[in-house]
């Protein structure tokens, strides 16, 4: 539905091949996207009622038409189902899913096609075989500069992108930008008029537990093969705040790949995109068995490019803050102390330093 309002029952099960929400959604508590169904959230999609922020405890709700903001109880994306958040003209605005419980079942796919996508949930579960992806968002334009007659450089975001043939400079963004600790930017496209796109920005705020047994990715797009106007895009950014993360999945923000080729004995080449940024903040009380229980992998590698040279890597930042006393009324500063642990991994060709 585009530009209007649809009032539905509290539980909605989507079985159609394609369903599009592009206006106001009212009355829904639970959405279940069934097998082989596609659910597009696009246009001016939003829910009509949100809690009154001036007094959140009185239970009153107010009609606020906030485009790209969806608030309801539960979201299930089942096996072989797809949910696509498509807002190509969102500019700096954040698309927000404020949902108590989000579950991506095995074989499902949640795709972000917007620059910035935010989730605010109590529980977020990415099952094995499912994917939450902000890879290569196609509207993230390529950066200017960085091209020569025989190829273009990869994009630069968390670090410098790889050079094209003859070491063309990696566009205008020669220096890293955005925060290691609290990244907010999407990735950058590769140099050239047809450069690969950068990964988007994913923000996860989870109140209780984040489970990643599947894939959580914001990777850069590859350069076009044998195209002198195309460098690879950079990885994007993933910023997570949660009391706990568990699982054996994959969390990546890697740069796209470039290529080498020859035409009539003349060498050509495009650069790989730089790695992106991943930041994980865990905060919990010592009495709770939470924190960093994740046994999966992180990767923020730069992409391989011309002459098998890698672009520079991004960064993976992990912080655990443990409250040593759950009694907030205590005046004892030592009793209310916290234990803080910070780790920054810079990734170089599959090695953590």
ZADO-1210 file (C-alpha; in nm, 4 decimals, padded with zeros to 6 digits):
<atoms>
<atom x="00.0000" y="00.0000" z="00.0000" code="UNK" pos="1"/>
<atom x="00.1424" y="00.3394" z="-00.1000" code="UNK" pos="2"/>
<atom x="00.0677" y="00.6751" z="00.0595" code="UNK" pos="3"/>
<atom x="-00.2411" y="00.5690" z="00.2566" code="UNK" pos="4"/>
<atom x="-00.3329" y="00.3926" z="00.5797" code="UNK" pos="5"/>
<atom x="-00.4098" y="00.0261" z="00.6318" code="UNK" pos="6"/>
<atom x="-00.5674" y="-00.1019" z="00.9564" code="UNK" pos="7"/>
<atom x="-00.4998" y="-00.4712" z="01.0132" code="UNK" pos="8"/>
<atom x="-00.5539" y="-00.7326" z="01.2879" code="UNK" pos="9"/>
<atom x="-00.3026" y="-00.7579" z="01.5696" code="UNK" pos="10"/>
<atom x="-00.1310" y="-01.0565" z="01.4033" code="UNK" pos="11"/>
<atom x="-00.0561" y="-01.0425" z="01.0307" code="UNK" pos="12"/>
<atom x="00.0788" y="-01.3392" z="00.8345" code="UNK" pos="13"/>
<atom x="00.2219" y="-01.2497" z="00.4937" code="UNK" pos="14"/>
<atom x="00.1991" y="-01.5320" z="00.2400" code="UNK" pos="15"/>
<atom x="00.1809" y="-01.3328" z="-00.0837" code="UNK" pos="16"/>
<atom x="00.4739" y="-01.3459" z="-00.3211" code="UNK" pos="17"/>
<atom x="00.5196" y="-00.9701" z="-00.2836" code="UNK" pos="18"/>
<atom x="00.3777" y="-00.7326" z="-00.0216" code="UNK" pos="19"/>
<atom x="00.4671" y="-00.3621" z="-00.0120" code="UNK" pos="20"/>
<atom x="00.4149" y="-00.1232" z="00.2759" code="UNK" pos="21"/>
<atom x="00.4626" y="00.2371" z="00.1682" code="UNK" pos="22"/>
<atom x="00.2199" y="00.4222" z="00.3954" code="UNK" pos="23"/>
<atom x="00.0844" y="00.4064" z="00.7509" code="UNK" pos="24"/>
<atom x="00.0383" y="00.0773" z="00.9363" code="UNK" pos="25"/>
<atom x="-00.2060" y="00.0726" z="01.2293" code="UNK" pos="26"/>
<atom x="-00.3109" y="-00.1862" z="01.4854" code="UNK" pos="27"/>
<atom x="-00.0484" y="-00.4556" z="01.4228" code="UNK" pos="28"/>
<atom x="00.1358" y="-00.6236" z="01.7084" code="UNK" pos="29"/>
<atom x="00.2995" y="-00.9143" z="01.5249" code="UNK" pos="30"/>
<atom x="00.4118" y="-00.9648" z="01.1641" code="UNK" pos="31"/>
<atom x="00.5077" y="-01.3066" z="01.0305" code="UNK" pos="32"/>
<atom x="00.6613" y="-01.3255" z="00.6834" code="UNK" pos="33"/>
<atom x="00.6092" y="-01.6790" z="00.5586" code="UNK" pos="34"/>
<atom x="00.8147" y="-01.9047" z="00.3314" code="UNK" pos="35"/>
<atom x="00.8932" y="-01.7619" z="-00.0166" code="UNK" pos="36"/>
<atom x="00.7189" y="-01.4312" z="00.0627" code="UNK" pos="37"/>
<atom x="00.8802" y="-01.0915" z="-00.0004" code="UNK" pos="38"/>
<atom x="00.7909" y="-00.7957" z="00.2213" code="UNK" pos="39"/>
<atom x="00.9049" y="-00.4507" z="00.1026" code="UNK" pos="40"/>
<atom x="00.9068" y="-00.1632" z="00.3512" code="UNK" pos="41"/>
<atom x="00.9493" y="00.1483" z="00.1412" code="UNK" pos="42"/>
<atom x="00.8252" y="00.4974" z="00.0510" code="UNK" pos="43"/>
<atom x="00.6747" y="00.6715" z="00.3571" code="UNK" pos="44"/>
<atom x="00.6182" y="00.3496" z="00.5534" code="UNK" pos="45"/>
<atom x="00.5578" y="00.4027" z="00.9266" code="UNK" pos="46"/>
<atom x="00.3351" y="00.3062" z="01.2176" code="UNK" pos="47"/>
<atom x="00.0955" y="00.5689" z="01.3436" code="UNK" pos="48"/>
<atom x="00.1164" y="00.5393" z="01.7209" code="UNK" pos="49"/>
<atom x="00.4182" y="00.5725" z="01.9462" code="UNK" pos="50"/>
<atom x="00.4437" y="00.6188" z="02.3228" code="UNK" pos="51"/>
<atom x="00.4148" y="00.9750" z="02.4474" code="UNK" pos="52"/>
<atom x="00.7770" y="01.0597" z="02.5252" code="UNK" pos="53"/>
<atom x="00.6784" y="01.3438" z="02.7567" code="UNK" pos="54"/>
<atom x="00.5284" y="01.0876" z="02.9998" code="UNK" pos="55"/>
<atom x="00.6118" y="00.7325" z="02.8876" code="UNK" pos="56"/>
<atom x="00.4649" y="00.5713" z="03.2012" code="UNK" pos="57"/>
<atom x="00.1050" y="00.6825" z="03.1606" code="UNK" pos="58"/>
<atom x="00.0469" y="00.4452" z="02.8697" code="UNK" pos="59"/>
<atom x="-00.0893" y="00.7210" z="02.6491" code="UNK" pos="60"/>
<atom x="-00.0075" y="00.7180" z="02.2828" code="UNK" pos="61"/>
<atom x="00.0094" y="00.9956" z="02.0338" code="UNK" pos="62"/>
<atom x="-00.0198" y="00.9940" z="01.6565" code="UNK" pos="63"/>
<atom x="00.3182" y="01.0881" z="01.5191" code="UNK" pos="64"/>
<atom x="00.3723" y="01.0349" z="01.1495" code="UNK" pos="65"/>
<atom x="00.7411" y="00.9634" z="01.1468" code="UNK" pos="66"/>
<atom x="00.8363" y="00.8197" z="00.8117" code="UNK" pos="67"/>
<atom x="01.0697" y="00.5202" z="00.8201" code="UNK" pos="68"/>
<atom x="00.9851" y="00.4471" z="01.1863" code="UNK" pos="69"/>
<atom x="00.8032" y="00.1215" z="01.2608" code="UNK" pos="70"/>
<atom x="00.6935" y="00.0279" z="01.6121" code="UNK" pos="71"/>
<atom x="00.5250" y="-00.3025" z="01.7004" code="UNK" pos="72"/>
<atom x="00.5709" y="-00.6108" z="01.9175" code="UNK" pos="73"/>
<atom x="00.7167" y="-00.9012" z="01.7186" code="UNK" pos="74"/>
<atom x="00.8665" y="-00.9654" z="01.3762" code="UNK" pos="75"/>
<atom x="00.9368" y="-01.3115" z="01.2352" code="UNK" pos="76"/>
<atom x="01.1005" y="-01.3643" z="00.8956" code="UNK" pos="77"/>
<atom x="01.0637" y="-01.7347" z="00.8233" code="UNK" pos="78"/>
<atom x="01.2577" y="-01.9788" z="00.6066" code="UNK" pos="79"/>
<atom x="01.3184" y="-01.8507" z="00.2500" code="UNK" pos="80"/>
<atom x="01.1272" y="-01.5306" z="00.3243" code="UNK" pos="81"/>
<atom x="01.2738" y="-01.1868" z="00.2526" code="UNK" pos="82"/>
<atom x="01.2212" y="-00.8475" z="00.4118" code="UNK" pos="83"/>
<atom x="01.3638" y="-00.5521" z="00.2191" code="UNK" pos="84"/>
<atom x="01.3909" y="-00.2049" z="00.3755" code="UNK" pos="85"/>
<atom x="01.4149" y="00.0115" z="00.0625" code="UNK" pos="86"/>
<atom x="01.4590" y="00.3852" z="00.1126" code="UNK" pos="87"/>
<atom x="01.7017" y="00.4976" z="-00.1589" code="UNK" pos="88"/>
<atom x="01.6401" y="00.8697" z="-00.1034" code="UNK" pos="89"/>
<atom x="01.6612" y="00.8697" z="00.2768" code="UNK" pos="90"/>
<atom x="01.9730" y="01.0910" z="00.2748" code="UNK" pos="91"/>
<atom x="02.0910" y="01.1292" z="00.6342" code="UNK" pos="92"/>
<atom x="01.7694" y="01.0015" z="00.7925" code="UNK" pos="93"/>
<atom x="01.7723" y="00.6737" z="00.9866" code="UNK" pos="94"/>
<atom x="01.5224" y="00.3974" z="00.9131" code="UNK" pos="95"/>
<atom x="01.4195" y="00.2552" z="01.2526" code="UNK" pos="96"/>
<atom x="01.2566" y="-00.0732" z="01.3505" code="UNK" pos="97"/>
<atom x="01.1483" y="-00.0464" z="01.7155" code="UNK" pos="98"/>
<atom x="01.0329" y="-00.4025" z="01.7841" code="UNK" pos="99"/>
<atom x="01.0384" y="-00.6044" z="02.1072" code="UNK" pos="100"/>
<atom x="01.1424" y="-00.9325" z="01.9457" code="UNK" pos="101"/>
<atom x="01.2994" y="-00.9846" z="01.6033" code="UNK" pos="102"/>
<atom x="01.3690" y="-01.3363" z="01.4779" code="UNK" pos="103"/>
<atom x="01.5272" y="-01.4194" z="01.1442" code="UNK" pos="104"/>
<atom x="01.4629" y="-01.7899" z="01.0931" code="UNK" pos="105"/>
<atom x="01.7010" y="-02.0248" z="00.9134" code="UNK" pos="106"/>
<atom x="01.7168" y="-01.9460" z="00.5418" code="UNK" pos="107"/>
<atom x="01.5637" y="-01.5970" z="00.5729" code="UNK" pos="108"/>
<atom x="01.7071" y="-01.2681" z="00.4457" code="UNK" pos="109"/>
<atom x="01.6637" y="-00.9134" z="00.5805" code="UNK" pos="110"/>
<atom x="01.8167" y="-00.6660" z="00.3360" code="UNK" pos="111"/>
<atom x="01.8846" y="-00.2992" z="00.4023" code="UNK" pos="112"/>
<atom x="01.8646" y="-00.0781" z="00.0967" code="UNK" pos="113"/>
<atom x="01.9054" y="00.2475" z="00.2837" code="UNK" pos="114"/>
<atom x="02.2102" y="00.4359" z="00.4082" code="UNK" pos="115"/>
<atom x="02.1349" y="00.3919" z="00.7784" code="UNK" pos="116"/>
<atom x="01.9228" y="00.1213" z="00.9393" code="UNK" pos="117"/>
<atom x="01.8557" y="00.1085" z="01.3139" code="UNK" pos="118"/>
<atom x="01.6976" y="-00.1590" z="01.5339" code="UNK" pos="119"/>
<atom x="01.5797" y="-00.1147" z="01.8927" code="UNK" pos="120"/>
<atom x="01.4738" y="-00.4518" z="02.0352" code="UNK" pos="121"/>
<atom x="01.4682" y="-00.6571" z="02.3547" code="UNK" pos="122"/>
<atom x="01.5667" y="-00.9752" z="02.1722" code="UNK" pos="123"/>
<atom x="01.7293" y="-01.0025" z="01.8302" code="UNK" pos="124"/>
<atom x="01.7912" y="-01.3519" z="01.6944" code="UNK" pos="125"/>
<atom x="01.9730" y="-01.4251" z="01.3676" code="UNK" pos="126"/>
<atom x="01.9502" y="-01.8006" z="01.3250" code="UNK" pos="127"/>
<atom x="02.2013" y="-02.0179" z="01.1417" code="UNK" pos="128"/>
<atom x="02.1553" y="-01.9846" z="00.7666" code="UNK" pos="129"/>
<atom x="01.9841" y="-01.6439" z="00.7904" code="UNK" pos="130"/>
<atom x="02.1299" y="-01.3041" z="00.7014" code="UNK" pos="131"/>
<atom x="02.0898" y="-00.9404" z="00.8008" code="UNK" pos="132"/>
<atom x="02.2662" y="-00.7501" z="00.5234" code="UNK" pos="133"/>
<atom x="02.3485" y="-00.3916" z="00.4329" code="UNK" pos="134"/>
<atom x="02.5892" y="-00.4975" z="00.1587" code="UNK" pos="135"/>
<atom x="02.6674" y="-00.2668" z="-00.1359" code="UNK" pos="136"/>
<atom x="02.3732" y="-00.0274" z="-00.1074" code="UNK" pos="137"/>
<atom x="02.3331" y="00.0815" z="-00.4686" code="UNK" pos="138"/>
<atom x="02.2492" y="00.4497" z="-00.4098" code="UNK" pos="139"/>
<atom x="02.5735" y="00.5208" z="-00.2199" code="UNK" pos="140"/>
<atom x="02.7533" y="00.7143" z="-00.4885" code="UNK" pos="141"/>
<atom x="03.1116" y="00.6541" z="-00.5904" code="UNK" pos="142"/>
<atom x="03.3702" y="00.9055" z="-00.4717" code="UNK" pos="143"/>
<atom x="03.5323" y="01.1442" z="-00.7155" code="UNK" pos="144"/>
<atom x="03.8941" y="01.1270" z="-00.8258" code="UNK" pos="145"/>
<atom x="04.1248" y="00.8293" z="-00.8099" code="UNK" pos="146"/>
<atom x="04.1010" y="00.7210" z="-01.1737" code="UNK" pos="147"/>
<atom x="04.3489" y="00.6971" z="-01.4534" code="UNK" pos="148"/>
<atom x="04.3308" y="00.5766" z="-01.8106" code="UNK" pos="149"/>
<atom x="04.3855" y="00.2163" z="-01.7002" code="UNK" pos="150"/>
<atom x="04.1686" y="00.1797" z="-01.3935" code="UNK" pos="151"/>
<atom x="04.0262" y="00.3287" z="-01.0751" code="UNK" pos="152"/>
<atom x="04.1127" y="00.3040" z="-00.7081" code="UNK" pos="153"/>
<atom x="03.8993" y="00.1473" z="-00.4379" code="UNK" pos="154"/>
<atom x="03.7070" y="00.3616" z="-00.1917" code="UNK" pos="155"/>
<atom x="03.8537" y="00.4849" z="00.1380" code="UNK" pos="156"/>
<atom x="03.6555" y="00.4870" z="00.4638" code="UNK" pos="157"/>
<atom x="03.8062" y="00.3292" z="00.7789" code="UNK" pos="158"/>
<atom x="04.1432" y="00.3269" z="00.6047" code="UNK" pos="159"/>
<atom x="04.2851" y="00.3869" z="00.2593" code="UNK" pos="160"/>
<atom x="04.1502" y="00.1992" z="-00.0405" code="UNK" pos="161"/>
<atom x="04.3665" y="00.0060" z="-00.2827" code="UNK" pos="162"/>
<atom x="04.5182" y="00.1788" z="-00.5819" code="UNK" pos="163"/>
<atom x="04.4306" y="00.1008" z="-00.9409" code="UNK" pos="164"/>
<atom x="04.6857" y="00.0498" z="-01.2170" code="UNK" pos="165"/>
<atom x="04.9942" y="00.2703" z="-01.1650" code="UNK" pos="166"/>
<atom x="04.8831" y="00.3320" z="-00.8063" code="UNK" pos="167"/>
<atom x="04.6080" y="00.5869" z="-00.8712" code="UNK" pos="168"/>
<atom x="04.5213" y="00.7735" z="-00.5513" code="UNK" pos="169"/>
<atom x="04.2143" y="00.6481" z="-00.3709" code="UNK" pos="170"/>
<atom x="03.9884" y="00.9443" z="-00.4423" code="UNK" pos="171"/>
<atom x="03.9215" y="01.2418" z="-00.2181" code="UNK" pos="172"/>
<atom x="03.8927" y="01.0497" z="00.1095" code="UNK" pos="173"/>
<atom x="04.2629" y="00.9750" z="00.1538" code="UNK" pos="174"/>
<atom x="04.2435" y="00.9666" z="00.5352" code="UNK" pos="175"/>
<atom x="04.0204" y="00.7496" z="00.7556" code="UNK" pos="176"/>
<atom x="03.7082" y="00.9127" z="00.8945" code="UNK" pos="177"/>
<atom x="03.4278" y="00.8331" z="01.1408" code="UNK" pos="178"/>
<atom x="03.4696" y="00.7038" z="01.4972" code="UNK" pos="179"/>
<atom x="03.6295" y="00.3711" z="01.5859" code="UNK" pos="180"/>
<atom x="03.4194" y="00.3545" z="01.9039" code="UNK" pos="181"/>
<atom x="03.0815" y="00.4791" z="01.7810" code="UNK" pos="182"/>
<atom x="03.0654" y="00.4646" z="01.4003" code="UNK" pos="183"/>
<atom x="02.7666" y="00.6301" z="01.2345" code="UNK" pos="184"/>
<atom x="02.8608" y="00.6548" z="00.8667" code="UNK" pos="185"/>
<atom x="02.7873" y="00.4211" z="00.5795" code="UNK" pos="186"/>
<atom x="03.0719" y="00.3112" z="00.3552" code="UNK" pos="187"/>
<atom x="03.2033" y="00.4895" z="00.0479" code="UNK" pos="188"/>
<atom x="03.1749" y="00.3906" z="-00.3144" code="UNK" pos="189"/>
<atom x="03.4784" y="00.3097" z="-00.5275" code="UNK" pos="190"/>
<atom x="03.6279" y="00.5702" z="-00.7559" code="UNK" pos="191"/>
<atom x="03.4896" y="00.6144" z="-01.1050" code="UNK" pos="192"/>
<atom x="03.1490" y="00.6786" z="-01.2569" code="UNK" pos="193"/>
<atom x="03.0601" y="00.3096" z="-01.2242" code="UNK" pos="194"/>
<atom x="03.2377" y="00.2256" z="-00.8983" code="UNK" pos="195"/>
<atom x="03.1119" y="-00.0386" z="-00.6586" code="UNK" pos="196"/>
<atom x="02.8873" y="00.0849" z="-00.3766" code="UNK" pos="197"/>
<atom x="02.9855" y="00.1012" z="-00.0111" code="UNK" pos="198"/>
<atom x="02.8170" y="-00.0960" z="00.2636" code="UNK" pos="199"/>
<atom x="02.5451" y="00.0708" z="00.4702" code="UNK" pos="200"/>
<atom x="02.5309" y="00.1545" z="00.8420" code="UNK" pos="201"/>
<atom x="02.3573" y="-00.0886" z="01.0817" code="UNK" pos="202"/>
<atom x="02.2792" y="00.0175" z="01.4391" code="UNK" pos="203"/>
<atom x="02.1626" y="-00.2524" z="01.6828" code="UNK" pos="204"/>
<atom x="02.0383" y="-00.1569" z="02.0304" code="UNK" pos="205"/>
<atom x="01.9355" y="-00.4761" z="02.2093" code="UNK" pos="206"/>
<atom x="01.7958" y="-00.4625" z="02.5621" code="UNK" pos="207"/>
<atom x="01.8462" y="-00.8248" z="02.6642" code="UNK" pos="208"/>
<atom x="02.0223" y="-01.0586" z="02.4245" code="UNK" pos="209"/>
<atom x="02.1628" y="-01.0626" z="02.0711" code="UNK" pos="210"/>
<atom x="02.2081" y="-01.4022" z="01.9071" code="UNK" pos="211"/>
<atom x="02.4170" y="-01.4205" z="01.5883" code="UNK" pos="212"/>
<atom x="02.4332" y="-01.7744" z="01.4523" code="UNK" pos="213"/>
<atom x="02.3867" y="-01.6552" z="01.0941" code="UNK" pos="214"/>
<atom x="02.5396" y="-01.3615" z="00.9064" code="UNK" pos="215"/>
<atom x="02.5409" y="-00.9914" z="00.9966" code="UNK" pos="216"/>
<atom x="02.7121" y="-00.8040" z="00.7139" code="UNK" pos="217"/>
<atom x="02.7810" y="-00.4604" z="00.5702" code="UNK" pos="218"/>
<atom x="03.0271" y="-00.5356" z="00.2912" code="UNK" pos="219"/>
<atom x="03.1400" y="-00.3215" z="-00.0001" code="UNK" pos="220"/>
<atom x="03.0448" y="-00.3878" z="-00.3598" code="UNK" pos="221"/>
<atom x="03.2964" y="-00.5262" z="-00.6085" code="UNK" pos="222"/>
<atom x="03.4346" y="-00.3227" z="-00.8958" code="UNK" pos="223"/>
<atom x="03.2919" y="-00.4086" z="-01.2359" code="UNK" pos="224"/>
<atom x="03.5016" y="-00.6622" z="-01.4212" code="UNK" pos="225"/>
<atom x="03.7259" y="-00.5186" z="-01.6968" code="UNK" pos="226"/>
<atom x="03.5911" y="-00.1667" z="-01.6429" code="UNK" pos="227"/>
<atom x="03.8380" y="00.1243" z="-01.6218" code="UNK" pos="228"/>
<atom x="03.5674" y="00.3451" z="-01.4639" code="UNK" pos="229"/>
<atom x="03.5055" y="00.1248" z="-01.1608" code="UNK" pos="230"/>
<atom x="03.6880" y="00.0839" z="-00.8280" code="UNK" pos="231"/>
<atom x="03.5534" y="-00.1302" z="-00.5418" code="UNK" pos="232"/>
<atom x="03.3392" y="00.0060" z="-00.2569" code="UNK" pos="233"/>
<atom x="03.4357" y="00.0044" z="00.1107" code="UNK" pos="234"/>
<atom x="03.2876" y="-00.1900" z="00.3942" code="UNK" pos="235"/>
<atom x="03.0205" y="-00.0049" z="00.5904" code="UNK" pos="236"/>
<atom x="02.9717" y="00.0135" z="00.9673" code="UNK" pos="237"/>
<atom x="02.8018" y="-00.2040" z="01.2297" code="UNK" pos="238"/>
<atom x="02.7453" y="-00.0544" z="01.5751" code="UNK" pos="239"/>
<atom x="02.6050" y="-00.2833" z="01.8466" code="UNK" pos="240"/>
<atom x="02.4974" y="-00.2087" z="02.2051" code="UNK" pos="241"/>
<atom x="02.3726" y="-00.5034" z="02.4135" code="UNK" pos="242"/>
<atom x="02.4145" y="-00.6717" z="02.7535" code="UNK" pos="243"/>
<atom x="02.5101" y="-00.9946" z="02.5776" code="UNK" pos="244"/>
<atom x="02.6050" y="-01.1404" z="02.2432" code="UNK" pos="245"/>
<atom x="02.6110" y="-01.5147" z="02.1811" code="UNK" pos="246"/>
<atom x="02.6338" y="-01.7371" z="01.8758" code="UNK" pos="247"/>
<atom x="02.8743" y="-01.8879" z="01.6256" code="UNK" pos="248"/>
<atom x="02.7938" y="-01.6746" z="01.3224" code="UNK" pos="249"/>
<atom x="02.9765" y="-01.4211" z="01.1052" code="UNK" pos="250"/>
<atom x="02.9917" y="-01.0418" z="01.1467" code="UNK" pos="251"/>
<atom x="03.1697" y="-00.8667" z="00.8596" code="UNK" pos="252"/>
<atom x="03.2356" y="-00.5260" z="00.7115" code="UNK" pos="253"/>
<atom x="03.4862" y="-00.6027" z="00.4370" code="UNK" pos="254"/>
<atom x="03.5834" y="-00.4053" z="00.1288" code="UNK" pos="255"/>
<atom x="03.4805" y="-00.5063" z="-00.2219" code="UNK" pos="256"/>
<atom x="03.7307" y="-00.6569" z="-00.4638" code="UNK" pos="257"/>
<atom x="03.9036" y="-00.5064" z="-00.7622" code="UNK" pos="258"/>
<atom x="04.0464" y="-00.6799" z="-01.0670" code="UNK" pos="259"/>
<atom x="04.3452" y="-00.7033" z="-01.3022" code="UNK" pos="260"/>
<atom x="04.3172" y="-00.7646" z="-01.6760" code="UNK" pos="261"/>
<atom x="04.4981" y="-00.7185" z="-02.0049" code="UNK" pos="262"/>
<atom x="04.3955" y="-00.5854" z="-02.3448" code="UNK" pos="263"/>
<atom x="04.6421" y="-00.6142" z="-02.6346" code="UNK" pos="264"/>
<atom x="04.9329" y="-00.6611" z="-02.3950" code="UNK" pos="265"/>
<atom x="04.8365" y="-00.3488" z="-02.1988" code="UNK" pos="266"/>
<atom x="04.7769" y="-00.3995" z="-01.8257" code="UNK" pos="267"/>
<atom x="04.4711" y="-00.2565" z="-01.6490" code="UNK" pos="268"/>
<atom x="04.3548" y="-00.2783" z="-01.2888" code="UNK" pos="269"/>
<atom x="04.1074" y="-00.1591" z="-01.0255" code="UNK" pos="270"/>
<atom x="04.1667" y="-00.1247" z="-00.6507" code="UNK" pos="271"/>
<atom x="03.9900" y="-00.3007" z="-00.3644" code="UNK" pos="272"/>
<atom x="03.7826" y="-00.1065" z="-00.1135" code="UNK" pos="273"/>
<atom x="03.9019" y="-00.0453" z="00.2407" code="UNK" pos="274"/>
<atom x="03.7590" y="-00.2372" z="00.5332" code="UNK" pos="275"/>
<atom x="03.4765" y="-00.0877" z="00.7373" code="UNK" pos="276"/>
<atom x="03.4101" y="-00.0447" z="01.1082" code="UNK" pos="277"/>
<atom x="03.2547" y="-00.2813" z="01.3641" code="UNK" pos="278"/>
<atom x="03.1955" y="-00.1597" z="01.7209" code="UNK" pos="279"/>
<atom x="03.0490" y="-00.3761" z="01.9985" code="UNK" pos="280"/>
<atom x="02.9552" y="-00.2320" z="02.3406" code="UNK" pos="281"/>
<atom x="02.8464" y="-00.4737" z="02.6153" code="UNK" pos="282"/>
<atom x="02.7239" y="-00.3461" z="02.9537" code="UNK" pos="283"/>
<atom x="02.5779" y="-00.5667" z="03.2287" code="UNK" pos="284"/>
<atom x="02.5763" y="-00.6444" z="03.6010" code="UNK" pos="285"/>
<atom x="02.8251" y="-00.8923" z="03.7436" code="UNK" pos="286"/>
<atom x="02.5398" y="-01.0997" z="03.8885" code="UNK" pos="287"/>
<atom x="02.4110" y="-01.1784" z="03.5389" code="UNK" pos="288"/>
<atom x="02.5848" y="-01.4373" z="03.3254" code="UNK" pos="289"/>
<atom x="02.5985" y="-01.2108" z="03.0203" code="UNK" pos="290"/>
<atom x="02.8648" y="-01.0307" z="02.8224" code="UNK" pos="291"/>
<atom x="03.0799" y="-01.1607" z="02.5407" code="UNK" pos="292"/>
<atom x="02.9704" y="-01.5207" z="02.4785" code="UNK" pos="293"/>
<atom x="03.0128" y="-01.4980" z="02.1027" code="UNK" pos="294"/>
<atom x="03.2236" y="-01.7713" z="01.9416" code="UNK" pos="295"/>
<atom x="03.1793" y="-01.6684" z="01.5817" code="UNK" pos="296"/>
<atom x="03.4042" y="-01.4524" z="01.3651" code="UNK" pos="297"/>
<atom x="03.4552" y="-01.0830" z="01.2915" code="UNK" pos="298"/>
<atom x="03.6159" y="-00.9457" z="00.9767" code="UNK" pos="299"/>
<atom x="03.6911" y="-00.5938" z="00.8530" code="UNK" pos="300"/>
<atom x="03.9443" y="-00.6797" z="00.5866" code="UNK" pos="301"/>
<atom x="04.0215" y="-00.4615" z="00.2902" code="UNK" pos="302"/>
<atom x="03.9336" y="-00.6025" z="-00.0498" code="UNK" pos="303"/>
<atom x="04.1865" y="-00.7588" z="-00.2831" code="UNK" pos="304"/>
<atom x="04.2549" y="-00.5618" z="-00.5998" code="UNK" pos="305"/>
<atom x="04.4966" y="-00.4983" z="-00.8825" code="UNK" pos="306"/>
<atom x="04.8102" y="-00.7147" z="-00.8762" code="UNK" pos="307"/>
<atom x="04.6633" y="-00.9123" z="-00.5826" code="UNK" pos="308"/>
<atom x="04.7266" y="-00.6180" z="-00.3501" code="UNK" pos="309"/>
<atom x="04.4895" y="-00.5745" z="-00.0553" code="UNK" pos="310"/>
<atom x="04.3334" y="-00.2445" z="00.0440" code="UNK" pos="311"/>
<atom x="04.3927" y="-00.1364" z="00.4038" code="UNK" pos="312"/>
<atom x="04.1792" y="-00.3034" z="00.6726" code="UNK" pos="313"/>
<atom x="03.9173" y="-00.1448" z="00.8926" code="UNK" pos="314"/>
<atom x="03.8768" y="-00.1977" z="01.2676" code="UNK" pos="315"/>
<atom x="03.6844" y="-00.4177" z="01.5112" code="UNK" pos="316"/>
<atom x="03.6298" y="-00.2564" z="01.8529" code="UNK" pos="317"/>
<atom x="03.4934" y="-00.4536" z="02.1505" code="UNK" pos="318"/>
<atom x="03.4141" y="-00.3077" z="02.4935" code="UNK" pos="319"/>
<atom x="03.2752" y="-00.4832" z="02.8016" code="UNK" pos="320"/>
<atom x="03.1574" y="-00.2766" z="03.0989" code="UNK" pos="321"/>
<atom x="03.0653" y="-00.4863" z="03.4048" code="UNK" pos="322"/>
<atom x="02.8899" y="-00.3326" z="03.7036" code="UNK" pos="323"/>
<atom x="03.0388" y="-00.4967" z="04.0123" code="UNK" pos="324"/>
<atom x="02.7390" y="-00.4124" z="04.2308" code="UNK" pos="325"/>
<atom x="02.3738" y="-00.4078" z="04.1297" code="UNK" pos="326"/>
<atom x="02.2664" y="-00.1994" z="04.4339" code="UNK" pos="327"/>
<atom x="02.2241" y="00.1421" z="04.2777" code="UNK" pos="328"/>
<atom x="02.1350" y="00.2974" z="04.6166" code="UNK" pos="329"/>
<atom x="02.4793" y="00.2322" z="04.7647" code="UNK" pos="330"/>
<atom x="02.6952" y="00.5360" z="04.8408" code="UNK" pos="331"/>
<atom x="03.0116" y="00.3290" z="04.8410" code="UNK" pos="332"/>
<atom x="03.2052" y="00.4333" z="04.5322" code="UNK" pos="333"/>
<atom x="03.4118" y="00.1142" z="04.5397" code="UNK" pos="334"/>
<atom x="03.0979" y="-00.1005" z="04.5613" code="UNK" pos="335"/>
<atom x="02.9537" y="00.0752" z="04.2589" code="UNK" pos="336"/>
<atom x="03.2732" y="00.0414" z="04.0612" code="UNK" pos="337"/>
<atom x="03.2796" y="-00.0976" z="03.7137" code="UNK" pos="338"/>
<atom x="03.5228" y="-00.3196" z="03.5353" code="UNK" pos="339"/>
<atom x="03.5982" y="-00.2006" z="03.1855" code="UNK" pos="340"/>
<atom x="03.7728" y="-00.3969" z="02.9136" code="UNK" pos="341"/>
<atom x="03.8480" y="-00.2568" z="02.5696" code="UNK" pos="342"/>
<atom x="03.9922" y="-00.4355" z="02.2735" code="UNK" pos="343"/>
<atom x="04.0679" y="-00.2983" z="01.9284" code="UNK" pos="344"/>
<atom x="04.1548" y="-00.5396" z="01.6521" code="UNK" pos="345"/>
<atom x="04.3128" y="-00.4117" z="01.3350" code="UNK" pos="346"/>
<atom x="04.2779" y="-00.6768" z="01.0694" code="UNK" pos="347"/>
<atom x="04.5573" y="-00.7553" z="00.8259" code="UNK" pos="348"/>
<atom x="04.4912" y="-01.0405" z="00.5884" code="UNK" pos="349"/>
<atom x="04.3103" y="-01.2698" z="00.8331" code="UNK" pos="350"/>
<atom x="04.5292" y="-01.1850" z="01.1315" code="UNK" pos="351"/>
<atom x="04.4262" y="-00.9967" z="01.4440" code="UNK" pos="352"/>
<atom x="04.6997" y="-00.7816" z="01.5967" code="UNK" pos="353"/>
</atoms>
